[in-house]
């Protein structure tokens, strides 16, 4: 500061002052932006972040002098990437399981009445029927999976129960106060929900317990950093045992507010403690006024301690998922979601934007891990729809808007991409016609790669075999005789064009964005060969930034036995015709014939990004960085 500096306030989307900087007149704003980004843990290169002064965009090379900045001027950081979390848990919609099944599990037919939904199994909520007759007929088949699905569904039902309890607690707005000649109803500030670490908690989470668990966790972190991972994980589990033990007592274990029955929850009534049992005072508002912890008066201790607990639960869930302790991990993720929702709601009420944003990141990660734990388990795949449905009701966590579309990265920053499972014929881009016209020559070059020189035939590899350096997990969705690929563009491709000169030239000329996407590591162009009697299991692609095109090359005669489902719609291929779809929707492929199915598979930008190549490239790099970040989180335990 040379005396010519101005004190400038930075405000967020909601107009709340987050930071103040002293800026010299000659300092370029890019330097200031970097300091702001570092302080608030954001990426200023992201396309959804920009800065405004007097409603005008600030350029990186602008200076305080050129902008005319004075003391107490304000600069707005416009962040359209971060979800507006005030719409998440502040509104707190009803959490419900997925019910939009489109075909009967017994007869594979849609509802008889378009205005009436199918009935779902009351145990597992994952099979749907027209009526009880269909259910009885299907029971011999369904009972094998129903018990397992019902068990796996329990954490989700617990999350729904917590949501209902949370709503009931928000309804407790009044208490009786003695005044003069009688008792009157007085409105009070809504107390926080159960406080996991409150000193009066009679289930063992005292201040002493908190200190002890912190010590155990810190020792475990030291063991982790010395690569003694097994002992570290055991220590972390022991450190969180007190919270695990207290979980069943939510709403009753630390105060006079007893866990309501389902009927009481639905009716919004408070249930009295059974058997005349009298509980101690606590944060739930069951005792003296001075013991009530009110949102508006909550200090840093609540947010800091709650965030620490949420981060620890999430990290331990990572460890348990990687270690095969799936049931325990799911339980911790549900606890993490519950606590994080409390933080978000409380931060919103207290106008704590920083706490709100940090908690939202944790909430997204927890829902993502919970969904993947279902999707990656063979017997529980269908439950991924339920998790996505809960996440959407919980404020569109992870950016999801449709339970059938749940990619690992959902673009939701500067553009709102349209979502359609299969592109209608009349909306297909014009290059589809060019590829269809040249189907015969593309087929000839496919045949050449299959029967040509040893160098070309050796380029054929099993999908997910790891030779390409990408798509390592793709093999997990293949069931049957196999799925092979020959890479034309992307990781693993031959650098020259001698293997398929015409096809490569055609693609460069008419679908250049697909070639660019492959070269940037965001996709590939391949000949895709699916063996007879092979099933590609239901899964979602990694992002909605791109679409997938299939040009049918070799198609089995029985089209009804060789099909692809995208979302809830089944389609068959035709030789020489293109099928264009969004693979971020749940999709699966079945080849139940004795013939091979071959397509030219092309990954390309979402049509709404085709003309915005700079933005598209930025978003892809952002998606790749997010994926790398998600990997690194599993190796860095929180303090």
N, C-alpha and C positions, 0 to 999 in steps of 0.2 A: 504494500500500500504506500504510494508516494504522495498521499494527500489528495489525489484527484479521483479516488475510488468512490463508487456509489454502492450503497447497501441495497441489494435487490432481493426481493422475496420470490420464491418459486412456489406456485400453487398447483394443486392437482386438478383432476377433472371436476371435482366437487367444489372447487374454490377454497379448499383448506390449505393454509400455509404449511409446507413441509420442510422447507430449508431456506436459509438466508446466506447469501454470499456477498463479499465485498469484491467488486469488479473494477479493475483499473480501466481507464478510458480507452487504452490502446489494446487491451486483451481481446483476442479473438474469442467469439462465443463458443467455438468448438471445444476449447479448453475448459470452459465453464460447464458445458454439457457433459463432458467426460467426468468431471468431479461430481456432478449431480448423479450421473449414472452409477458411479462407483458407490456413492453413499446409499443409493436406494436399490442397488442390485438389479439394474435393468440394462438392456442393450440398446444404446442409442442408434445403432445401425438397423434395428428392426424397422420395417416399413410402417408399422402402426404407431410409431412414436415421433412426435415433432413438437416444436416449441413456438409459442406465439407471444407477441407483444403488441398490444392495442389491436388485436384480431388479425395481425399480419404475421406470416411465417418468418421466423428468424433463420437466416442462412449461417452455416458454420463460419464463414469468413467475416461476418458482421462483427463490429466492435461496439463497445458501450457508447463510444462517441458517435459512431454513424447511426446508431439507433436512438440516440438522445436520451439514454438512461439516466435517471436521477434517483436520489435517495428515496427509498420506500416505494419505488416502482415495482410492479409485479410482472413476472413472466409465467405463463401457463404451460405446463407440460401436458400435452394432449396425448394420452395413452389409450389407444383403441384396441390394444392387444389384451390388456388386462381386463378380465370380465368385471362388469359392474357388480360387485358382490353385494350391493344393497338389495339386489333382486334375488339373492340366493337364500340365506337363512333368515333375513329379516321378514320376508313374506312366508317362508317355510311352508311350501305346499304339502299336501297329503302325499306321503310316500306309499306307493302301491306296486305290486308285482305286475309283470307283463301279462296281458290277457288277450292281446290282439292276434290270436292264432287264426289262420285262414283256412286250414284244412283239418278235417276230423282225423284223429290218430288211428281210427279203425278203418274207415272206408276211403280215406284220402280225398274226400269231396269237400267243397266249400259249404258254408252255412246254407241251409235250405231257404232261409229268409235273410236277405241282404242287410236288413235292419236289426238283426239279432245276432249277438256274438255266440260263439261256441261255448259250451260249459267246460270248465277246467277241473282236473282232478283235485279234490280238496286236500289230499295229502302232499303231493309234490308240486302242484300248480304248473306242471310242465307237459301235461297231455290234455288234449281238448277233444270234445265229443259233441255230436248233435243232440244226443239224449242218453238216458240211462241204459237203453238197449245196446247202443254202440259201446258204451263203457264196459258193460258186462261181457260182451263178445270179445273185447280187446284185453280183458283182465289177465288172461293166462300169459299173454305176451308182456303186458305192461308191468305186472307185479315183480318181474325180475329187476327192473330198474327203479320202481316207485320207492322202495324202502331206502335205497341209496340216495336218490334225489331228495327225498324228504329230509334225510339227515344233513345233507349238504345245504339244504335250504334254511336250516335253523338260524344261522347267523343273520340272514337277510330278514327273517321274521323278527328277530331280536332288534334289528335296526328300526323296523317299522314300529315295533312296540315302544322303543325309545322315542321315536318321533311323536307318537300319540301322547306319551307321558309329558313330553316337552310342551305340547299344545295345551294340555290340561294345566300345567304349571303356569303358563302364560295367562290362563283365565282366572287365576287366583289374584285378583286385583284389589280385593277389599278385605279388611279385617275389622272386628268389632272393637270399639274403644269406649270405655266407661267415661261418661262425662256428665257431671251434675246429677240430674234426676234419672238417668238411665243409660242405655247403651245405644250408640249410633254407629252407622256404617261409615268408615273412612277409607277413602282410596289411598293406596300406598304405592310406592314405586315397586315395580316388579322385581323380586329378588332373583338373583342368579339361580340357575339350576344347581343341582348337587355339586359341591366343590370337593374334588377328589382328594385334595391335600389339606382340607380344613382341619385345624387343631382339635376341634371337638368331635371329629368323626370317630364313632365308637367301634368301627370295624377295623381298626388298626392303622389307619393312615393319619397318625399324629405327627406333630412337628418333629418328634424324635425319629419316627419311622421314615419321614421324608429325608432327614439328614443321613440316616443309615442307608437308605436305598440309593441316594446320590453317591455315597462313598463306594458302594458295591459297583454301581454303574461306571464310575470313573476308573476303578481298578480294572473292570472288564474292557474299557476302552484302551487302557495301557496294554493289556494282553493282546487286543486286536492289532494294535500298532506294531507289536512284535511278531505278528503273524501266527499267534497261538489262537486260531480262529474258533476251534471247538470249545476250549475253556472260556474264551471270551463270550461266546454265545450262551453258554450255561450260566455265566455270571450275569449277563443281561436279563436272562429269563428269571433268575433269582431276584434281581433288583426290582423287577416289575411284578413280582408275585403278590405283593400287598394290593396292588391295583386289580390284579386278576381275581383275587379273593373277594374284593369289595364289589366287583361288577354285578353279581346277582342281587345286591342290596340297593341298587340305584333307586332313589326316591323314597327309601324307607330306612336304610341302614344308619343314617347319620342325623335323623331328625324325626319329627312327629308326622311327617308326610309319608304315609305308607304307599307302597306300590299298588296302584289301582288294578282292579280286575279288568278284563277286556270290556265288560259291560259298562263299568264305571268310566273307562277311558272314552268309549264311544259316546256316552251321554254327557261327557264333560263334567262329571260329578267328582267330588273328593270323597274318598272312602275313609271311614274312621278306622283307627287301629283296632284290630280284632282282639278279643279276650281282655280288654281293658288295659293292655300293655301301654305303658307310658314311656315315650322316647325322650331323649335329651334335646336341648336346643341346638340348632345348627343353621346353616346357610339357606335352608329351604323355607325359612319363615315359620318354623314351628315353635318358637320360643319368644324371648324378650326382644323388643325392638332393636336394642343395641347390638344384637347378634346377627341381624339380617344384613347380608352383604348385597347392597343394591348396585345395579349396573352403573347408574350415573356416578356412583362414588367409588367404583372399582379402580384401584391403582395399578401400578406396573406389576406388582407381585402376582396378581391373578393371571394377567396375560402372559407374563414371563414363565411362570410355573406351568401353566396349562400348555403353552407352546412347547416347552421342554418335554413334557409328557407325551404330547402328540407326536413330536419328532422321534422320540425313543420307541414308541409303539410302532411307528411306520418302519423304522430301520430294523427293528427286531422281526417284523413281519417279512421284510426282504430276506433276512437271514434264514428264517424258518421256511419260506417258500423255496429258496435255493437248496435248503437241506432236506426237503421232502416232508416237512412237518406242516402239511397243508391246512388241516383243521385248526390248529393253534394259530397259524398265520391269519386265517380268515377272521377268527375271533378278535385278534388284535386290530385288524383293519377296521372292523365294525366299531370297536372302541375308539380308535383314532378318528373315525368319521364323526362319531357322536360328540367327542370332546371338541373337535375342530368346529363343528357347527355351533356349539356353545360359544366358542371364541368369536366366531364371525358375527353371530347375533349380538353379542355383548359389545364388540368393537364398533359395530354399526350404531348401536345406541349411544356409545360414548364418543362417536366421531373419531375413532382411532383408525385412520386409513392404512397406516403401515401394518398394524396388527391384522387388519382385514385382508390385505393383499397377501401377506405371508401365510396366513391360515388358508386362503383359497388355493395356493400352490400345494399345500399339504393335502387338502381335501381332494384336489384333482388326482394327485399321485395315489392316494389311498383307494379311490374308486377305480382307477386304472388297474392297480395291482389286484384288487378284488375281482374285477371283471376277467383279467387274464388268468387268475387262479382257477376260474370256472372254465374258461374257453380252452385252456391247455390240458384240462383233465377230461379224458375220453368220455367218462360217464356223466360229466356235469356240464357239457358244452351248452346245452339248452338254457342253463341257469345264467349264462352271460347276458341273455336278453333281460332277465329280471334285474341284474345289477345295473345295466344301462338305463332301464326304466326308472330305477330309484335315483340314479345320478341326474337324469334329466329333470325329475320332479324337484331335486335338491338344487335347482338353479342352473341347469344345463352344465353340470360339471364336465370337465374334459372337452367342452364345446359340443357335446353330442346333442342332437335334436330328434333322433329317431333311434329306438332301441336296436333296429336292424343295421344301423350304420354307426359303428363304434371303432374307428381306426385309432391307432396309437397317437397320431397327430392330426388334429382337426383344424384347418385354417379358419380363423375367426377374428382376424385383425382388421386390415383395411378393406377387405372384401368379404361379402357374404355370398359364398358360392352356392348356386342352386344344387339341389340334391334330387337326382332321379336315378333309380336303379338301372334301368335299361333305356338307352336313347331311342326315341321313336324314329321311324324311318324318315319321316319328313324333316327331321331336325339334324340329320347326319351331315357332317361337313362334306364338301365336294370331293375331297381327295379319296373318299370311300369309292366313288365311281371309278376313279383311275385305277385303284388296286383291283377292283372287281373285273375291269376290262382286261387286265393283264394277268388274271388268275392262272392261265395256262402256262405262261413262261415262269411264273413264281413256283408253280408246282414242279416244273422240270428242274429248276435249280434245287428245290428240296430233294427230289429224287437223286440228284447228283451228289448232294452232301451225304446221303444215306448209302450210296453204292460207289462213290468215287474213290479218290486216292486214300491211302491209309491215314494221311495227315488230316483229311476231312472227317473220315469215319471216327477217328480218335477224338475229334472235337465234341462228339456226342457224349453227354454225361448225365448222370442221374440228378434230378432236381434236388437241391439241398445237400449235395455230396461234399460241399466245401471247397471244391477245386476252383471255383470262381472268385472266392473271397467275399461273396455276399450271398444272401438267401440261405444261410446255414440251417435255419429252422424249418425250411419249407418241406423237408422230408417228413416232418411230424404229421402233416395233414394227408399223407398218401397211404392208402390202404389197398392192397392188391398186388398186381404183377409189376407195376412200376410206371414212372413218369420221367421221360427224358427230354433234354433240351439241347438245341444247337444255337449258340449265341452269334447273332449277326452284328449287333451293336451293343456295347456295354462291357462290363468286366468279363474277361474270358474270351472275347472275340478275337478272331484272326485280324491282324492289322491291315492286310491287303484285301483287295476285292475279288481275288481269283476264285473264291469258293461260291459266291453268288453275285456276280457283277451287275446283272440287270436289276435284281431286287434291291440291292444297296443303292444303285443310282436312282431308281424309282422313288425310294424312300427319301433320299436326300432332296430330291426335286419337289416332291409333293407333300411329304410329312416331315419337314426339317426340324420341327420342334421335338418330335419323337427321338430323332438322332441326337439333338442337343441334350435332351433330358437323360438319355443313356450315357452320353459322354461325361455328364456332370455327376454321374453316380446316382441319379434319381429314378432310373428305370432300365429297361432293356428291350431289345427287339430280338425275338427268338423263333425258331421253328420248335413247336411244342408237340410232342408225341406221347399220347396216353395209351398205355397197353390195354388189351382186352381185360374185362373183369376187374377194373380198377376204379376206386372211389377216391376223389379228393374231398376230404371232409369239410364241413361248414367252417368257415373262418372269414375274417375281415382283412382287407388290405391295410397297409401301414398309414395311408394318408388319403384325404379327399382332394389333394392338389392335382391328382392325375386320374385319367381314365384308362381303360384297357380295351383294345380292339382285337377281335379274332377274325381272321380271314380263313374260312373253311377250305382246306386242301384235300384231305382224305377223310371222308365221313362214312361211318357204317351205314349199311342199307336200312337197318331198323332204327330210324331216328327216335322213335319213342323210347328206345332203350339206351340212348346215348344223349344225355341232356345236361344243361347247366341251369342252376337256380340262382337268381340274383334277387335278394330281398325275399319276397314271397311269390315271385314269378318264375316259372319254368320255361325254358326255351331250348330248341334244337338247332343245330348248325345245318347249313346247306353248303355244298361245294361251290366255291366261287362267290360267296356272299359274306358280307361283314356283319358281325354282331358287336355293337359298341355299348359298353356298360361301365358303371362306376364300381370298381372292385373294393371300395371302402365299405360297401354294403356287405352284409353276410352273404356268402355265396358258396356253392359246392358243385362238383361235377361228378356225374355217374356215367361210366361206360360199362353197361351190363351186357355187352355183346361179345362176340368172339373175334372182332376186328379192331384194328388200331384206329384211333382218331387223331388226325394231325391238323394243326392250325398254325398260321403265322400270327404270333402274339406280339402286339405292339403296345408299349406303355407311352402315353402322351399326356400333355398338359390338359387339365380340365378346360373345356372349350372357352370358358369365360376368362382364362388366363393366356390363351394363345396369342393375343395381340398385346399382351403386357409382359413381355419376356423378361424385363429387368425385375419387375415385381415377382414374377414366377420364380426366377433364379434365387432371389433373396428368400422367398418363402421355403424353397427346397433346402437351402443351406440352413435356414432356421430349424426346419424339421430334422435335418441330420444332426445339428448341434443339440437339439432337444433329446434325440435318441442317445447320443453320446453322454449327455448329462445324466440321463436316467440310469445309464450303466455305472457311471462314476459314483452316484449316490449310494450304491450298494457297497462301496468300499470305504466310505468315510463316515464312521459313526458320529452322531451328534454328542456334544458334551453333556 
